[in-house]
Amino acid sequence: MLEIVVIGLIVLGAIIFLRRRAKGKKPAPEKPAVYVCDRCGEADCHCERRP
């Protein structure tokens, strides 16, 4: 009887965890069509690729 309760609680916990995890993910906002670099101010720069 105890094993059934423990397995049920584990399954219930997994379901709750997966539902909360799915709600937390939001799609990243898209970059605007004209991206201006924060560092150099150019529209088409390579600052993001530099280390």
SVG drawing of the C-alpha trace seen along z (x, -y; Angstrom):
<svg xmlns="http://www.w3.org/2000/svg" viewBox="-2 -55 40 57">
<polyline fill="none" stroke="black" stroke-width="0.4" points="0.0,0.0 2.8,-2.4 4.5,-1.7 1.4,-2.7 1.2,-6.0 4.9,-6.8 4.7,-6.0 1.6,-8.1 3.3,-11.1 6.3,-10.8 4.1,-10.7 2.0,-13.7 5.2,-15.6 6.6,-14.9 3.3,-16.1 3.3,-19.3 7.0,-20.0 6.5,-19.5 3.5,-21.8 5.2,-24.6 8.3,-24.2 6.3,-24.4 4.5,-27.6 7.8,-29.3 9.2,-29.2 8.3,-32.2 9.6,-32.8 12.4,-35.2 11.5,-38.6 12.7,-39.0 15.4,-41.5 14.1,-44.6 14.6,-44.8 17.2,-47.5 19.6,-46.5 21.9,-49.2 24.9,-48.1 25.0,-49.3 28.8,-49.5 29.7,-51.2 26.4,-52.5 26.7,-50.9 23.8,-49.1 25.9,-46.1 28.8,-45.5 30.8,-42.5 31.0,-43.4 28.8,-40.5 31.2,-38.0 34.3,-39.5 35.5,-37.9"/>
</svg>
